[in-house]
Amino acid sequence: MTKVSFIGCGNMASAMIGGMLGSGRLSPDQIVASAPSEETRERAQQIHGIRTTADNREAAAGADILVLAVKPQILPVVAEEIRDVLSEDVLLVSILAGVSIAQLEASFPIEPGALRKVIRLMPNTPALVGAGVTGICSNMAVTQDEFSLVCDLCGTFGQTEALPERLFDAVTALSGSGPAAVFMMIEAMAEGAVSLGLPRQQAVRMAAQTLLGSARLLQETGRHPAALKDMVTSPAGTTAELTRVLEERSFRSALIDGLRAAAERSVQLRGNGQEEKNGSGQ
Ligand SMILES: NC(=O)c1ccc[n+]([C@@H]2O[C@H](COP(=O)([O-])OP(=O)(O)OC[C@H]3O[C@@H](n4cnc5c(N)ncnc54)[C@H](OP(=O)(O)O)[C@@H]3O)[C@@H](O)[C@H]2O)c1
């Protein structure tokens, strides 16, 4: 029976645990999580029915899969604490934004010449409702079966995309920071609707559903976004006016430039060995 240990049990760990248990992929007795505060531990016990502990070493000992789910700046402390209780063949899975596989290998060294099994994930906040998208990559020590197992587990809280690590700054920009752009768009669309007379709550609900429904239409038909845009745009109609104004105001290039700036920031933060003070570092 695979034992999965989480070091840190905040928002993202809780979303992952919720998915893994909700799907029936794992049972509560397979998971243990550590966190310093009693409040967090009690919440995890109540919501997920899993065992929790304040002791990272206790959580890490005997783990088959160890998920690092603390803030990136806590990594050195945690590594120092648990490295000697980890088995040589534990599968180390990190969700730490901006922390590379090489940094993880160096934080958890094993005997000279051997390589620690490391998987790096980049999940996003929609994982909280089981609709995330997680970028995944690994080092050479991870077998195809182990990689597939973690892909399956990530599939319980959304979609999984295998990508080389060199693209993780782009992943951080697209799916990590991307939700903020989507929320801004929902907010702005609702604001436009309110200015046209819609009650605010209905406007927000309808804007959100418009986004969700459009995304599903794209996913389920597999059609190109431009083809779906054309489908809704009648000659000299209302949508043609909407898209004309958005093009005039550089809507698409603002998003392209925004994503490029976010990826550049991710590179800078990685270089400084730091993450944003607030939030997850995306
Ligand atoms: N949120 C996102 O969108 C997102 C996306 C991708 C990646 N990430 C990454 O996911 C990681 C966690 O983010 P999060 O949003 O889940 O943060 P969070 O909600 O703040 O969770 C952090 C957890 O770490 C625990 N912790 C703090 N110090 C610890 C220690 N010394 N030993 C063990 N546990 C400790 C905290 O415990 P207490 O609650 O007891 O303080 C808390 O449960 C970060 O590295 C972030 O970069 C987040």
PDBQT file of the ligand as one rigid body, heavy atoms in Angstrom, charges set to zero:
ROOT
HETATM    1  N1  LIG A 301      -1.321  28.305  -4.250  1.00  0.00    +0.000 N 
HETATM    2  C1  LIG A 301      -0.953  28.123  -5.521  1.00  0.00    +0.000 C 
HETATM    3  O1  LIG A 301      -1.598  28.560  -6.471  1.00  0.00    +0.000 OA
HETATM    4  C2  LIG A 301       0.288  27.357  -5.852  1.00  0.00    +0.000 A 
HETATM    5  C3  LIG A 301       0.485  26.935  -7.158  1.00  0.00    +0.000 A 
HETATM    6  C4  LIG A 301       1.632  26.229  -7.461  1.00  0.00    +0.000 A 
HETATM    7  C5  LIG A 301       2.568  25.974  -6.505  1.00  0.00    +0.000 A 
HETATM    8  N2  LIG A 301       2.350  26.423  -5.239  1.00  0.00    +0.000 N 
HETATM    9  C6  LIG A 301       3.361  26.132  -4.231  1.00  0.00    +0.000 C 
HETATM   10  O2  LIG A 301       2.750  25.346  -3.236  1.00  0.00    +0.000 OA
HETATM   11  C7  LIG A 301       3.427  25.557  -2.001  1.00  0.00    +0.000 C 
HETATM   12  C8  LIG A 301       2.391  25.742  -0.924  1.00  0.00    +0.000 C 
HETATM   13  O3  LIG A 301       1.548  26.820  -1.276  1.00  0.00    +0.000 OA
HETATM   14  P1  LIG A 301       0.136  27.023  -0.549  1.00  0.00    +0.000 P 
HETATM   15  O4  LIG A 301      -0.565  28.055  -1.344  1.00  0.00    +0.000 OA
HETATM   16  O5  LIG A 301      -0.503  25.725  -0.286  1.00  0.00    +0.000 OA
HETATM   17  O6  LIG A 301       0.663  27.653   0.829  1.00  0.00    +0.000 OA
HETATM   18  P2  LIG A 301      -0.002  27.631   2.284  1.00  0.00    +0.000 P 
HETATM   19  O7  LIG A 301      -1.478  27.504   2.173  1.00  0.00    +0.000 OA
HETATM   20  O8  LIG A 301       0.568  28.794   3.014  1.00  0.00    +0.000 OA
HETATM   21  O9  LIG A 301       0.569  26.278   2.914  1.00  0.00    +0.000 OA
HETATM   22  C9  LIG A 301       1.862  26.155   3.425  1.00  0.00    +0.000 C 
HETATM   23  C10 LIG A 301       1.843  25.048   4.471  1.00  0.00    +0.000 C 
HETATM   24  O10 LIG A 301       3.156  24.865   4.965  1.00  0.00    +0.000 OA
HETATM   25  C11 LIG A 301       3.068  24.646   6.367  1.00  0.00    +0.000 C 
HETATM   26  N3  LIG A 301       4.352  24.905   7.005  1.00  0.00    +0.000 N 
HETATM   27  C12 LIG A 301       4.921  26.091   7.330  1.00  0.00    +0.000 A 
HETATM   28  N4  LIG A 301       6.114  25.886   7.918  1.00  0.00    +0.000 NA
HETATM   29  C13 LIG A 301       6.293  24.547   7.965  1.00  0.00    +0.000 A 
HETATM   30  C14 LIG A 301       7.326  23.702   8.462  1.00  0.00    +0.000 A 
HETATM   31  N5  LIG A 301       8.439  24.186   9.006  1.00  0.00    +0.000 N 
HETATM   32  N6  LIG A 301       7.165  22.373   8.347  1.00  0.00    +0.000 NA
HETATM   33  C15 LIG A 301       6.051  21.838   7.796  1.00  0.00    +0.000 A 
HETATM   34  N7  LIG A 301       5.041  22.584   7.306  1.00  0.00    +0.000 NA
HETATM   35  C16 LIG A 301       5.170  23.916   7.392  1.00  0.00    +0.000 A 
HETATM   36  C17 LIG A 301       1.972  25.567   6.806  1.00  0.00    +0.000 C 
HETATM   37  O11 LIG A 301       1.490  25.147   8.053  1.00  0.00    +0.000 OA
HETATM   38  P3  LIG A 301       0.538  26.074   8.975  1.00  0.00    +0.000 P 
HETATM   39  O12 LIG A 301      -0.761  26.140   8.257  1.00  0.00    +0.000 OA
HETATM   40  O13 LIG A 301       0.479  25.302  10.228  1.00  0.00    +0.000 OA
HETATM   41  O14 LIG A 301       1.218  27.393   9.090  1.00  0.00    +0.000 OA
HETATM   42  C18 LIG A 301       0.961  25.354   5.685  1.00  0.00    +0.000 C 
HETATM   43  O15 LIG A 301       0.161  24.241   5.979  1.00  0.00    +0.000 OA
HETATM   44  C19 LIG A 301       4.339  26.753  -2.204  1.00  0.00    +0.000 C 
HETATM   45  O16 LIG A 301       5.670  26.312  -2.306  1.00  0.00    +0.000 OA
HETATM   46  C20 LIG A 301       3.911  27.349  -3.516  1.00  0.00    +0.000 C 
HETATM   47  O17 LIG A 301       5.005  27.894  -4.212  1.00  0.00    +0.000 OA
HETATM   48  C21 LIG A 301       1.220  27.066  -4.884  1.00  0.00    +0.000 A 
ENDROOT
TORSDOF 0
